[in-house]
Amino acid sequence: MDNILLFIPCYNCQKEIVKVLESLLSYSSYFTEVIVIDNCSTDNTFNNSKKWAENHPDFPVSLMKNKNNYNLGGSHKVAFNYAIDNNFDYLVVLHGDNQGDISDIKEILDNKIYKNYDCCLGARFMKGSKLVNYSPVRILGNICFNILFSICLLKILYDLGGGLNIYSVKMLKNKYWEKFPDALTFNYIMTMALDFYKQKYKFFPLTWKEEGQVSNVKVTSQAFDLLSKLFKYLASKERFIKSELRTNIIESYESETVYSNLSK
């Protein structure tokens, strides 16, 4: 049986995190351990997670708190290191904001499809995906970027940053991702690395709920940043992918396990 870790990154999602944990009850047998990594939330995200865990003592969950706010990319690095250090075989990422649905990977887990790939990536914009309350403008923008990246990288890419993914821990062990941005662009650079390191991948459709609005200013800023990084990658792939891409260099991404239902 494969040793699979489920990683849930969360920040200020005090209502949603309980729904996410509740959705995992019928899937506990798939995972050796579930880690909830709280990225210095300022609301009751951690307290609500802890209360839920205490009420479900048989569920294999550990609750962790980052020492500082490392952003989404930094929380991924905490989880990648945890998976490597604790000898997991595979790592599943499910965002804690309740936009994704864990049931979307049931077939992949049941049939062990993930064993044939370095990573299986959830896609919001491929055939079979379901989008709820997602802005048509954002759908169009994402599809345009998917097409642009597909053309530039000569690969079919259905999403550049879905919130439900599966990674082989073996693929992560050389830590090529350490210098990638800690910001939301982390997943975009992971897509470029997929191309550079010739990783074997598979996309699968997602059910995705959009319940919050992102400002147009932020979306526009991220779009220009993404274009800039793509062009720099194409100009010199190796130099870009191995360069320091972080705004603030962090020597160690520290996180403390504050509560756990597992005895180690």
GIDAQUI-V24263 format. One record per residue. N is the residue number from 1. SS is DSSP state (alpha for helix, beta for strand, coil for the rest). OMEGA is omega in radians with two decimals (NA if undefined). D_CENTER is the distance of its C-alpha to the mean C-alpha in Angstrom with 2 decimals. Layout:
N,SS,OMEGA,D_CENTER / N,SS,OMEGA,D_CENTER
//
This chain:
1,coil,-3.12,23.32 / 2,coil,3.12,19.91 / 3,coil,-3.00,18.39 / 4,beta,3.09,14.90 / 5,beta,3.02,12.63 / 6,beta,-3.10,10.35 / 7,beta,3.12,8.09 / 8,beta,3.05,8.07 / 9,beta,3.14,7.57 / 10,beta,3.07,10.57 / 11,coil,3.11,13.22 / 12,coil,3.07,16.47 / 13,coil,-3.02,15.71 / 14,coil,3.11,18.75 / 15,coil,-3.03,19.63 / 16,alpha,-3.04,16.37 / 17,alpha,3.11,15.09 / 18,alpha,3.10,18.26 / 19,alpha,3.13,17.82 / 20,alpha,3.13,14.41 / 21,alpha,3.12,16.10 / 22,alpha,-3.12,19.15 / 23,alpha,-3.08,17.46 / 24,coil,-3.03,16.56 / 25,alpha,-3.13,20.23 / 26,alpha,-3.13,21.22 / 27,alpha,-3.04,18.39 / 28,alpha,-3.11,19.08 / 29,alpha,-3.13,20.95 / 30,alpha,-2.97,18.00 / 31,coil,3.05,16.39 / 32,coil,-3.13,18.24 / 33,beta,3.02,16.38 / 34,beta,3.07,13.89 / 35,beta,3.03,12.83 / 36,beta,-3.12,12.33 / 37,beta,-3.14,11.74 / 38,beta,-3.05,13.74 / 39,coil,3.11,13.63 / 40,coil,3.09,17.39 / 41,coil,3.12,17.62 / 42,coil,3.10,21.13 / 43,coil,-3.07,21.59 / 44,coil,-3.13,21.83 / 45,alpha,-3.09,18.19 / 46,alpha,-3.12,18.91 / 47,alpha,3.13,22.42 / 48,alpha,3.09,21.45 / 49,alpha,-3.11,18.88 / 50,alpha,3.12,21.69 / 51,alpha,3.12,24.27 / 52,alpha,-3.12,22.34 / 53,alpha,3.12,21.81 / 54,alpha,3.12,25.52 / 55,alpha,3.12,26.51 / 56,coil,-3.02,24.67 / 57,coil,-3.12,25.86 / 58,coil,3.14,25.33 / 59,coil,-2.99,21.59 / 60,coil,-3.05,19.85 / 61,beta,3.01,17.75 / 62,beta,-3.11,17.57 / 63,beta,-3.07,16.98 / 64,beta,3.08,16.17 / 65,beta,3.05,16.96 / 66,beta,3.12,16.10 / 67,coil,3.09,19.45 / 68,coil,3.08,18.61 / 69,coil,-3.09,16.16 / 70,coil,-3.08,13.82 / 71,alpha,-3.05,11.72 / 72,alpha,3.13,7.95 / 73,alpha,3.12,8.20 / 74,alpha,3.09,10.69 / 75,alpha,3.04,8.96 / 76,alpha,-3.12,6.59 / 77,alpha,3.06,10.15 / 78,alpha,-3.11,11.66 / 79,alpha,3.11,9.69 / 80,alpha,3.12,10.40 / 81,alpha,3.13,13.94 / 82,alpha,-3.14,14.32 / 83,alpha,3.13,13.60 / 84,alpha,-3.06,16.04 / 85,alpha,-3.08,18.58 / 86,coil,2.96,18.80 / 87,coil,3.03,19.22 / 88,coil,3.12,16.52 / 89,coil,-3.10,16.57 / 90,beta,3.13,13.14 / 91,beta,3.06,9.73 / 92,beta,3.09,7.93 / 93,beta,3.07,4.59 / 94,beta,-3.10,6.18 / 95,coil,-3.06,6.46 / 96,coil,-3.10,9.92 / 97,coil,3.06,11.74 / 98,coil,3.04,12.93 / 99,coil,3.14,12.27 / 100,coil,-3.09,10.87 / 101,coil,-3.08,13.13 / 102,alpha,-3.12,12.71 / 103,alpha,-3.13,15.94 / 104,alpha,3.13,14.49 / 105,alpha,-3.09,13.73 / 106,alpha,-3.13,17.11 / 107,alpha,-3.14,19.04 / 108,alpha,3.12,16.75 / 109,alpha,-3.11,17.04 / 110,alpha,-3.08,20.71 / 111,coil,3.14,21.78 / 112,coil,3.12,19.72 / 113,alpha,-3.10,18.75 / 114,alpha,-3.10,15.74 / 115,alpha,-3.11,18.51 / 116,alpha,-3.03,19.70 / 117,coil,2.99,16.69 / 118,coil,3.09,14.68 / 119,beta,3.01,11.52 / 120,beta,-2.95,11.31 / 121,beta,3.09,9.29 / 122,beta,-3.09,9.59 / 123,beta,3.14,12.00 / 124,coil,-2.94,13.57 / 125,coil,3.08,16.62 / 126,coil,-3.14,18.09 / 127,coil,-3.13,21.02 / 128,coil,3.11,20.43 / 129,coil,3.14,17.64 / 130,beta,3.14,18.73 / 131,beta,-3.12,18.21 / 132,beta,3.11,19.77 / 133,coil,3.13,21.16 / 134,coil,-3.09,19.30 / 135,coil,3.09,21.54 / 136,alpha,3.13,23.42 / 137,alpha,3.14,23.39 / 138,alpha,3.07,19.62 / 139,alpha,-3.13,19.54 / 140,alpha,-3.14,22.18 / 141,alpha,3.13,20.55 / 142,alpha,3.14,17.27 / 143,alpha,3.11,19.45 / 144,alpha,3.11,21.60 / 145,alpha,3.10,18.86 / 146,alpha,3.13,17.67 / 147,alpha,-3.14,21.35 / 148,alpha,3.13,21.92 / 149,alpha,3.14,19.18 / 150,alpha,3.13,20.43 / 151,alpha,-3.07,23.94 / 152,alpha,-3.09,23.30 / 153,alpha,3.13,21.30 / 154,coil,3.11,23.43 / 155,coil,3.08,20.59 / 156,coil,-3.10,19.74 / 157,coil,-3.09,16.38 / 158,coil,3.14,15.57 / 159,coil,-3.14,12.45 / 160,coil,-3.10,11.07 / 161,coil,3.07,7.75 / 162,coil,-3.06,7.17 / 163,coil,3.09,5.16 / 164,beta,-3.06,6.04 / 165,beta,3.07,6.04 / 166,beta,-3.14,8.55 / 167,beta,2.94,9.62 / 168,beta,-3.12,13.19 / 169,alpha,3.09,13.70 / 170,alpha,-3.14,16.88 / 171,alpha,-3.03,15.22 / 172,alpha,-2.93,13.50 / 173,coil,3.12,16.81 / 174,coil,3.02,18.46 / 175,coil,3.07,15.91 / 176,coil,-3.04,16.11 / 177,coil,-3.03,13.00 / 178,coil,-3.07,14.93 / 179,coil,3.11,16.52 / 180,coil,-3.10,13.73 / 181,coil,3.05,13.53 / 182,coil,-3.10,12.06 / 183,coil,-3.11,12.03 / 184,coil,3.14,9.96 / 185,coil,3.13,11.31 / 186,alpha,-3.10,9.16 / 187,alpha,3.10,7.34 / 188,alpha,3.13,10.98 / 189,alpha,3.05,12.42 / 190,alpha,3.10,10.29 / 191,alpha,3.09,11.97 / 192,alpha,3.12,15.23 / 193,alpha,3.07,14.89 / 194,alpha,3.10,14.55 / 195,alpha,-3.04,17.91 / 196,alpha,-3.09,19.50 / 197,coil,3.09,18.95 / 198,coil,3.12,19.75 / 199,coil,3.12,16.96 / 200,coil,-3.01,17.58 / 201,beta,3.07,15.02 / 202,beta,3.03,15.18 / 203,beta,3.04,13.91 / 204,beta,-3.05,14.39 / 205,beta,3.14,15.17 / 206,coil,2.85,13.38 / 207,beta,-2.97,15.22 / 208,beta,-3.13,13.97 / 209,beta,3.09,15.89 / 210,coil,-3.07,16.40 / 211,coil,3.13,18.27 / 212,coil,-3.13,18.21 / 213,coil,3.08,19.67 / 214,coil,-3.08,18.54 / 215,coil,3.12,21.64 / 216,alpha,3.13,22.93 / 217,alpha,-3.13,23.49 / 218,alpha,3.14,19.87 / 219,alpha,-3.14,18.90 / 220,alpha,3.13,21.82 / 221,alpha,3.13,21.06 / 222,alpha,-3.14,17.52 / 223,alpha,3.13,19.15 / 224,alpha,3.11,21.81 / 225,alpha,-3.14,19.54 / 226,alpha,3.11,17.52 / 227,alpha,3.13,20.92 / 228,alpha,-3.13,22.25 / 229,alpha,3.12,19.55 / 230,alpha,-3.12,20.02 / 231,alpha,3.09,23.77 / 232,alpha,3.11,23.63 / 233,alpha,-3.13,21.64 / 234,alpha,-3.12,24.23 / 235,alpha,3.12,27.05 / 236,coil,-2.98,26.23 / 237,alpha,-3.07,23.19 / 238,alpha,-3.13,23.69 / 239,alpha,-3.12,24.74 / 240,alpha,-2.99,21.77 / 241,alpha,-3.14,18.98 / 242,coil,-3.12,20.74 / 243,coil,3.08,21.69 / 244,coil,-3.06,20.67 / 245,coil,-3.13,18.27 / 246,coil,3.03,17.73 / 247,coil,3.09,20.00 / 248,coil,-3.11,20.57 / 249,coil,3.14,20.70 / 250,coil,-3.08,19.60 / 251,coil,-3.10,21.32 / 252,coil,3.12,19.53 / 253,coil,-3.00,16.38 / 254,coil,3.12,18.14 / 255,beta,-3.08,17.06 / 256,beta,3.02,19.57 / 257,beta,-3.04,19.52 / 258,beta,-3.13,21.71 / 259,beta,3.10,22.06 / 260,beta,3.03,21.62 / 261,coil,-3.12,23.18 / 262,coil,3.02,23.27 / 263,coil,-3.09,26.24 / 264,coil,NA,25.58
//
